[in-house]
Amino acid sequence: MPTKELVPPLEMIVAAKRQYVSERRSQTPIEAVRALASMQKRPQPVLNAVVPRDTTPVLLIGQIRRRESSLSMAGAAAKMTTVGVDAVALFTDDRVHGGSLDDLVLVTSEVDVPVVSQDVIVDEYQVVEMRAAGASALLLRSAALKQAELRALVSATQRNRMTAIVEVSTPDEVEYALSINPYVIAISQRHFWSGEANPIPVSEVRAMIPPPTRVMLADALESLNEVRAALALDVDAVLVDEGLLMDHRQAGELPALLRRGHS
């Protein structure tokens, strides 16, 4: 989990992203990136398909860690598919998490499941870039954006036929998120940038989100007990840490747990 020592403050991340967008726009106009995006295959659905909620298993999303071994991100994603993940998620920020758009391109070309980008998105340019790289869904962080920016990015994500997953941690963020109708809301149980626990109980935040909005937890779960606790909140998807998925004994128990998610 990121710590204060390893991860810069959110304000610095956002400022760096805005600078990144400015530099990228000067190098490659957004129209050129849109042309590349138009050549991608259609995004795969991530919790936005019209199916009966109570008859479908809880979606299993594997989170690829920052690389600390010889196994590439694409290799890790391919390995995850062998244990039955429905989607994979990764960061693409080479300044913070050790990933890049090149990794996203390689992962999307390697696996036949939806890929969720967890990068910090602050501008429509990034949305189009992620689509051009093959992403099927984007995580949009309420804490990193003004309300008008969040609304615009949800709209841009949906126009690019991807799933907008809005991350929230407070009742105010939930209320605004619901007003802009994303398909999915992800609840954060701890501050990603500091690791500090959210003072508001996750159950209280979860209770504010009615159907048909889909719900997941934004934090990667590292144990079967954490998965069970998430399922008790009646979520539609779980984001599971790579380490848990690579433990064959524990990973083997996940399908049965996820089938019981809505029972």
Stockholm file with secondary structure:
# STOCKHOLM 1.0

chainA/1-263         MPTKELVPPLEMIVAAKRQYVSERRSQTPIEAVRALASMQKRPQPVLNAVVPRDTTPVLLIGQIRRRESSLSMAGAAAKMTTVGVDAVALFTDDRVHGGSLDDLVLVTSEVDVPVVSQDVIVDEYQVVEMRAAGASALLLRSAALKQAELRALVSATQRNRMTAIVEVSTPDEVEYALSINPYVIAISQRHFWSGEANPIPVSEVRAMIPPPTRVMLADALESLNEVRAALALDVDAVLVDEGLLMDHRQAGELPALLRRGHS
#=GR chainA/1-263 SS CCCTTTSCCHHHHHHHHHHHHHHHHHHSCHHHHHHHHHTSCCCCCSSCSCCCGGGSCCEEEEECCCCCSSSCHHHHHHHHHTTTCSEEEECCCTTTTSCCHHHHHHHHHHCSSCEEECSCCCSHHHHHHHHHTTCSEEEEEGGGSCHHHHHHHHHHHHHTTCEEEEEECSHHHHHHHHHTCCSEEEECSBCTTTCCBCSSCHHHHHTTCCTTSEEEESSCBCSHHHHHHHHTTTCSEEEEEHHHHTCHHHHTTHHHHHHTTTC
#=GC SS_cons         CCCTTTSCCHHHHHHHHHHHHHHHHHHSCHHHHHHHHHTSCCCCCSSCSCCCGGGSCCEEEEECCCCCSSSCHHHHHHHHHTTTCSEEEECCCTTTTSCCHHHHHHHHHHCSSCEEECSCCCSHHHHHHHHHTTCSEEEEEGGGSCHHHHHHHHHHHHHTTCEEEEEECSHHHHHHHHHTCCSEEEECSBCTTTCCBCSSCHHHHHTTCCTTSEEEESSCBCSHHHHHHHHTTTCSEEEEEHHHHTCHHHHTTHHHHHHTTTC
//
